[in-house]
Amino acid sequence: MRIIIAGAGAIGGYIGARLARAGADVVLFARGPHLRAMQERGLRVASPDGDFEVKPAVTGDLASIGTADVVFLAVKAHSLTSLAPSLRPLFGPDTIVVSTQNGIPWWYFQGYGGELEGLRLERVDPGGVIASSIEPRRVIGSLAYFSTDIVEPGVIHHTEGNRISFGEPDGTRSERCRKIAEALIAAGFRCPITARFRHEVWVKLLGNVAFNPISALTGATLVEMVRHPDVSRLVRELMTETEAVAGKLDIELPISIDQRMAGAEKVGAHKTSMLQDLEAGRPMEIEAVVGAVVELGERLKVPMPSTRSVYACVKLLDQVRGARR
């Protein structure tokens, strides 16, 4: 199985590093100083599970790779619009594309059925560029449940977690899901395959839509947000509004808001990915994580006053930061 990691940053680089250590046929695509560091020195992972170094195949040119069996889309959601059209040289007749993005994925309403069949969220896929570049039949959904960040070019710090879940959009437990899971299990990951992947999207989103933007606005870690009385109340309001949107889609979440809060507290002094991006001067995943839920809420006529307020504030933060740069 030939695997391409399209976006070997904190998440994709960690997946690629563990696959390379396990002897998988994997190529990492990256850009900038991180690419140059990996080309010159390899990729180092610092982890409580044990530090290690690998020297995988690395490139900054997708067209030079050739066709792949599996392509992991490991860039942030807002980067997919520019990446997707350049993926074509990687696609053979049966190439699988694994989405790993936070938030509502661009393919969510493909094969959905009913009056929302084929709905495109403008805040997720502006102009439909992603959907027109990646055929629905190629897509497998994936969600990563581990904490990583790039501490310097060529060095990834893994804080905790090793689970990656997979699911077919149509809910089947396919052979292709099983084969991808087997490759990652051999690399040390836990890889459950779920028949209810859309439900899992909303379980993760329940936390991200609240914790991510509030952490960017306050600089707080998960445990600090949960334990602050006023902020904790706001987090719950955003979660309640998000739960209402999910309910309109007939998604009954298998986890309560209390359980989601307790889980975040247990993770402890962890900075969300949005806060990490803010501090590193990178674009934040505002639209796919928060804007998409607001857009969907508008369409489904779900009042979202608290979510809309936080969304407006974090967008202004991003705008002001961009202007100052």
N, C-alpha and C positions, 0 to 999 in steps of 0.2 A: 504494500500500500504506500503510494507516494503522497506525502502530505506537505502542503504549502501553508505556512503561517503568514497570512497577508496582514502585516502589522505586528511586528515582533517587539512591542513595548512591554509594559509591566505584566499584562495578562498573557498576551501572545508569546512574549519572550520566555516566560516561565513555562508555559505549555511546551514550547519548542525545545527548551533546554532539557526538560525531563524526557521528552521523546528522544532527543539526540543521545542522552545518557543511556537510554534503554536500547539503542541500536536501530531506531526507526529510520526510514528513508524520509528525511524531513529537510525542507529548505525554508529559511527565515527571510522574509522581506522586511526591510526597514530603511530609514533615511537618516541623514544628518550625522551628528557626532556619535550617536548610538550605533549606527551602521558601521562607521569607520572604526570604532573601538572593537566591535565584534570581529570585523575583518582582520584587524591587527593582532588582537590578544585573545579572541574567543569571548565566551559569555560566562560570567561568574554568577552563581546564585548563593546568597547568604540566607540560611534558613535554620530555624530551631530543629528541623529534622536532619540537619547536617549540611554543611557547605560543600559545593562542588563546582567544577569548571568543565565546560565542554567547548569544542570547536566545530560547530555545525556549519553546513553550507549556508552562506549568507549572501544576499544580493540586494541591490537597490534598483534593479531593472526587472520588472515582472516579465517582460517580453523575452528575456533570456532563459527563463526557467523551463519552458515546454509545458506539456499538459500534465495535469495532476489527477490523482484519484479523489483526493479530498482537499478542499480549500477552506481553511479556517479564517473567517473574517474577524480579525482581532483588533481592528481599529475602533475608535469611539464612533458612536452613531453619527455624529455630525460630519465625520470624515468619509463616510460611505458614499456620499454623493459624488465626490471627486474620484474615489477609488474604483467604484463599480464599473464604469465604462472601460477601465484599463485591464479588467480581469479576463476578457475574452480569450487571450492567448493561452490561458491556463485550462480552458474548458475542452474536454473531449466529450464524446457522446454520453458518457455516464458519470462525469465529474460531479461530485457532491459538494455543495456549499453549506458550511456550518456557520450560522449566525451566532455571535456571542454577545451582542450589544445589550446594554441596559435599556430599560424603558419598553415601550411598545414597538415591536419590530415592524419593519416595512411590509412584511409578508402576512401580518396578523389576519387580515380579512381576505386573503387569497384562499379559495376553497372553503370559505366560511359558510356559505349558503344564506338563504333568506334575503331580506332587503338590504343588508349591509355587505353582501357579497362584493368583493373587489374594491371596497372602500379604501381610498388612499388618504392618509393623513398628511396634509401639506407640511406640517411641522416636522414630520419624520422623513418624508420623501418628497422634497420640493420639486415640482414639475414631473414627478414620476420617473426620474432618472434611474434610480436603483431598480425599480420593478421592471423597467424596460431592458435592463442590462443582465438580469439574473432570472432565468425561467423558473417559475414556481416549482416545477418537478425536481429541481436540483436541491431544494432547500430542506435542511434539517435544523430545528431549533436547539439551542444550547444555552445554558446559564452557568456561569462560573461562581463558585462559592469559596473563594479564597482571597486573601488580602496580600497584594504585592505592590511594590513601587520601584521605580528606577532611581537608585541613590546617586549614581553617576553613570556616564555612558559605559555600556558593557557590563554593568553590575545591577542585578535585580535583588531586592530584599523581599523575602517571603516571610510574612508575619504569622499567618495561621491559615488552616483550611486546606483541603485537597479534593473537594468534590466538584464535579462537572456533571450536570444532568443533561440528558438528551431526550428529544421527542420529535416524532413526525407531526407535521401540521394536521394530518388527517387522523391522528390518534392511534395508528397501527404500531405494533412492535416489530419493526422491519429488520431484515437481515443486515441491511447496510448500517443501521444504527448499532446493531450488535457488534459488527466488525470494527467500527470506529471506537466503540467503548472498549473492546478488547485491547486495541493498541494503546489506549490511554491507561487502562488498568495495568498493563505490563510496564508502564512508565511510573506507576505508583499512585495514580488517581483513583478515587471512588467514582463510579460512573453509572448511576441509576438511569434506567430508561423508563420514561413515564408516558402513559397513554392520555394524560391530561395536561399537556404542556401549556396550553393557554391559561389554565388555572395557575400553573407555577409562575408564569409571567406576572400575574397579578399579585401573587404572594410576595415576590421579590419587589415588585413595584410599590406595594403598600408601604414598605420602609423607605425605598429610594426617593419617592415623590415628596416625602416629608424631611427625612434626615439630610439628604444631599443639599438642597438649596438652603436650608436653615443653617447647616454647618458652614456653607460658603459665606453666609451673611454674618455669622457670629464668630467663626473660627473655632467652634467647639467640637469636641470629639463625641462619639456616640454616647458614652456614659455620662458626659457632662450635660448633654441635651436631655437625656432621660431623667436625670436627677434634679434638673432645674424646674421648680414648680410651674412657672409661667410658660417656659419654653416647652416643657412636657405637655402642657395643656394644648398648646398650638400644634404640636406634632400630632396629638390625638385628633384634633379637628381636621387636619389635612388627611389623615388616614381614614377618618369617617367619611369624608367627601369622596375619596378615592374608592372606598368600599362601595359607596352608592353607585358610582359609575360602573364598577364591575358587576353589581347586581342587575343593572339595566341590560347587561350582556348575558344574563343568566349564569354568571360566575358566582358560585357560592364558595367563599374562601374557606379553606380547611384549617385556618389559623385565626385566632382572635387578635384584636388590637393589643390586648393585655399580653398575650404570648409574644407578639412581635416586639413590643417594648422590652419585655424581659430578655428576649434573645439579643437585642441590641445592647442592653446593659451588660450582658454576659461577655460580649465581645470586648467591651472595656474601652480603653483610651485609643480607639482607632479613628483615624481621619477618613472621612468618606472620599470616594474617588473625585467628587466635585471639588472638595476642599483641597485635595492634593493638586488638582489641575489649576485651581486658582493660585495657590502658593507657588507653583512652578511656572506661572505665566502662560499656561496652555488654555485653549478654548474649553469651556465647560459643556457638559452634556445637558444643557437646559431644556432644549426642545423635545428630544425623544423621551426624557424622563418626566418632565413637568408639563411642558407646553402641549405635548400630545394628549395628556389626560385632560387638560383644560379644553382643548379642541374637541375631544370626544364628548366631554361633559356638555359643551355647548350644543353639539349635534343631538345628544340624547336628552337635552333639557334638564340637566341635573345642576342645581345651584351649587357653586363652589366658591363662596366668597373668600374663605381663608386661603385656599390654594391659589386663587387668582391674585390675591394681595402679595403672597410670598413670591409667586412667579414674576409679578411686575417688579418687585424689589431686586430680585436676583438678576433679571434682565438689565435693569438700570445699572447695577454693579458691573456687569460685563461690559455694558456700553461705555461707562465712565472709565473703566480700566483700559479699554481699547483706545479711547480718545487720548488718554495720558501717555500710552505707549507711542 
